[in-house]
Amino acid sequence: MKKTSIVLAFMIVLGVSAVFAQQDITKVGVVDTSRVYTTFYRSATQVKNYETKKAEFQAEVDSLTQELKNLDTKMLSYEKSGDEVNKLKVQAEITKKRDYLTEYSRSKQLELESLKAKMIDNDEFYKKLYDAIGRIAESQGCSVVLSLQNANAILWYSPQIDITTDVINALTGSF
């Protein structure tokens, strides 16, 4: 009886292993095309212009954010001292500056996206990029490669599936 149970358990394990062995497991890769492009065209005027605009934008956002922090501190001091009139004035100024910061950020983001789109409209580069991605994906057994630029659906990924560096290395040899 004991021998039959062992043989039966072995047969079940063998059957389950066969089922799992037949399943096709999908390997996914990710690539940061923006990083590839920036690395590849680091000296290009368009990339420098984009990076300059991005830095200017960030400096202005930082400055505006600091102004808002200072106004918040000022408002708290008026609140502690019981000066409701000045507190309300500062609150109104904070609201106005926050609205400006929101609109400024929105318009500058559109400007940056436009500059980036012009940079990316290089068909020769993207043909080589997608060929390199395809070769690397196939050589590493990837069935799917996702772009980190469309990362709103990618909540987390392991650095082990990032093929960006391999793509950069492949492109370096093709130009």
Backbone torsions as a table, in degrees:
resi	resn	phi	psi	omega
1	MET	NA	-43.9	-178.9
2	LYS	-64.7	-38.1	-179.7
3	LYS	-65.8	-38.0	179.3
4	THR	-65.6	-40.5	178.4
5	SER	-64.0	-40.9	179.7
6	ILE	-66.2	-44.4	179.5
7	VAL	-63.5	-43.2	179.1
8	LEU	-62.5	-43.7	178.5
9	ALA	-63.4	-40.9	178.5
10	PHE	-63.6	-40.5	179.3
11	MET	-64.9	-39.7	179.1
12	ILE	-65.3	-46.7	178.6
13	VAL	-60.6	-42.5	178.6
14	LEU	-63.3	-41.0	178.7
15	GLY	-66.0	-44.0	179.3
16	VAL	-64.8	-41.0	178.0
17	SER	-61.1	-39.6	179.6
18	ALA	-64.5	-39.9	178.8
19	VAL	-63.4	-46.7	-179.7
20	PHE	-66.9	-33.2	179.6
21	ALA	-67.4	-28.2	-179.0
22	GLN	-81.7	-17.7	-179.6
23	GLN	-70.5	139.8	178.5
24	ASP	-93.2	109.5	-178.0
25	ILE	-89.7	129.1	-177.8
26	THR	-87.6	128.3	175.0
27	LYS	-101.2	132.4	-177.0
28	VAL	-110.2	142.6	174.0
29	GLY	-123.3	158.9	175.1
30	VAL	-128.4	150.2	177.6
31	VAL	-140.8	137.0	177.9
32	ASP	-95.6	89.9	-175.8
33	THR	-63.4	-31.5	177.4
34	SER	-63.6	-43.6	178.8
35	ARG	-65.3	-39.0	177.7
36	VAL	-61.2	-49.0	-176.8
37	TYR	-62.9	-46.3	-179.3
38	THR	-63.8	-41.1	178.8
39	THR	-65.5	-43.0	-175.5
40	PHE	-71.4	-38.5	-177.5
41	TYR	-111.2	35.9	-175.8
42	ARG	-55.6	-34.0	-177.0
43	SER	-89.1	-4.6	-177.1
44	ALA	-67.6	144.1	-179.6
45	THR	-59.6	-41.5	-178.4
46	GLN	-61.2	-42.3	-179.1
47	VAL	-67.0	-42.7	178.4
48	LYS	-62.1	-42.3	178.4
49	ASN	-61.2	-45.1	179.2
50	TYR	-60.8	-47.9	-178.6
51	GLU	-64.6	-37.8	177.9
52	THR	-63.9	-48.4	179.6
53	LYS	-61.1	-41.2	-179.6
54	LYS	-62.9	-42.7	179.0
55	ALA	-66.1	-41.8	177.7
56	GLU	-61.9	-44.1	178.9
57	PHE	-59.9	-46.8	-178.6
58	GLN	-64.9	-38.1	179.0
59	ALA	-63.4	-41.5	178.9
60	GLU	-66.8	-41.1	177.6
61	VAL	-62.7	-43.5	178.3
62	ASP	-60.7	-42.1	179.5
63	SER	-63.5	-46.9	179.3
64	LEU	-64.5	-38.4	178.4
65	THR	-64.1	-40.9	177.7
66	GLN	-63.8	-40.9	176.7
67	GLU	-59.3	-42.3	179.2
68	LEU	-64.4	-40.1	177.9
69	LYS	-62.9	-42.3	178.7
70	ASN	-63.1	-41.7	178.2
71	LEU	-65.7	-38.0	176.6
72	ASP	-61.0	-42.1	178.4
73	THR	-63.3	-43.7	179.4
74	LYS	-61.7	-43.2	-179.4
75	MET	-63.3	-40.7	178.7
76	LEU	-63.7	-37.4	179.3
77	SER	-67.8	-38.7	175.7
78	TYR	-64.6	-38.6	179.8
79	GLU	-64.8	-42.9	179.4
80	LYS	-65.3	-35.7	-178.6
81	SER	-83.5	-6.1	178.9
82	GLY	81.5	14.0	-179.6
83	ASP	-86.8	83.4	-175.5
84	GLU	-66.3	-34.5	-177.7
85	VAL	-63.3	-52.1	179.6
86	ASN	-67.7	-33.6	177.2
87	LYS	-60.4	-45.7	-180.0
88	LEU	-66.0	-37.4	177.1
89	LYS	-62.5	-45.2	-179.4
90	VAL	-67.5	-37.0	176.5
91	GLN	-60.2	-43.1	178.7
92	ALA	-63.5	-40.5	178.8
93	GLU	-65.7	-39.2	177.4
94	ILE	-61.7	-46.0	179.5
95	THR	-59.8	-44.3	-179.9
96	LYS	-62.6	-44.8	-178.7
97	LYS	-69.3	-36.4	177.2
98	ARG	-65.2	-42.3	177.3
99	ASP	-61.7	-43.1	178.6
100	TYR	-62.2	-43.9	-179.6
101	LEU	-61.8	-41.6	178.3
102	THR	-62.1	-47.8	-179.5
103	GLU	-67.5	-40.9	177.9
104	TYR	-60.3	-47.1	179.9
105	SER	-60.6	-43.8	-179.4
106	ARG	-61.8	-47.9	-177.4
107	SER	-68.1	-40.1	179.7
108	LYS	-69.1	-34.5	177.3
109	GLN	-64.3	-40.6	176.2
110	LEU	-62.9	-41.4	178.2
111	GLU	-62.0	-44.7	178.8
112	LEU	-64.6	-41.0	178.7
113	GLU	-63.2	-37.4	177.7
114	SER	-65.0	-44.9	178.0
115	LEU	-62.1	-41.3	-179.6
116	LYS	-65.9	-40.4	179.2
117	ALA	-62.3	-40.0	177.7
118	LYS	-64.4	-38.3	178.8
119	MET	-64.2	-41.0	-173.6
120	ILE	-77.3	-15.4	-177.7
121	ASP	-75.4	37.1	177.5
122	ASN	-103.6	95.3	-173.5
123	ASP	-60.9	-39.5	-178.9
124	GLU	-61.4	-44.4	179.4
125	PHE	-63.0	-46.5	-176.3
126	TYR	-69.1	-29.5	174.7
127	LYS	-63.1	-46.7	178.9
128	LYS	-65.7	-38.6	178.8
129	LEU	-60.3	-50.0	-177.3
130	TYR	-68.7	-32.6	174.2
131	ASP	-63.6	-45.3	179.4
132	ALA	-63.3	-43.0	178.6
133	ILE	-60.5	-44.3	179.7
134	GLY	-61.6	-46.0	179.7
135	ARG	-61.9	-45.9	-177.7
136	ILE	-67.7	-42.4	179.4
137	ALA	-59.8	-46.2	-180.0
138	GLU	-66.0	-40.3	-179.1
139	SER	-67.7	-27.1	179.8
140	GLN	-97.6	3.6	176.7
141	GLY	77.8	21.7	179.5
142	CYS	-80.6	135.6	174.2
143	SER	-92.9	-27.0	-176.6
144	VAL	-139.6	139.4	173.0
145	VAL	-125.5	124.5	-179.5
146	LEU	-102.1	148.2	177.3
147	SER	-91.9	133.1	177.7
148	LEU	-72.5	-15.5	177.8
149	GLN	-70.1	-26.7	176.2
150	ASN	-104.9	49.7	-170.1
151	ALA	-83.3	7.5	-178.7
152	ASN	-63.7	-17.9	176.6
153	ALA	-100.3	-9.8	-179.2
154	ILE	-97.7	106.3	-177.8
155	LEU	-87.0	-29.7	179.9
156	TRP	-160.1	148.5	171.7
157	TYR	-150.0	151.7	178.3
158	SER	-81.9	137.0	176.5
159	PRO	-57.2	-19.5	-179.8
160	GLN	-67.0	-22.7	-179.3
161	ILE	-97.8	1.0	179.7
162	ASP	-79.9	115.3	-177.7
163	ILE	-102.5	12.2	-176.0
164	THR	-56.3	-48.0	-178.3
165	THR	-62.8	-40.3	177.6
166	ASP	-62.8	-38.7	178.8
167	VAL	-66.0	-44.1	177.9
168	ILE	-59.4	-45.4	179.7
169	ASN	-63.2	-39.2	179.4
170	ALA	-66.7	-40.2	-179.0
171	LEU	-71.0	-32.5	-179.7
172	THR	-59.8	-35.5	179.4
173	GLY	-79.9	-15.3	-175.2
174	SER	-94.6	-5.8	179.5
175	PHE	-115.5	NA	NA
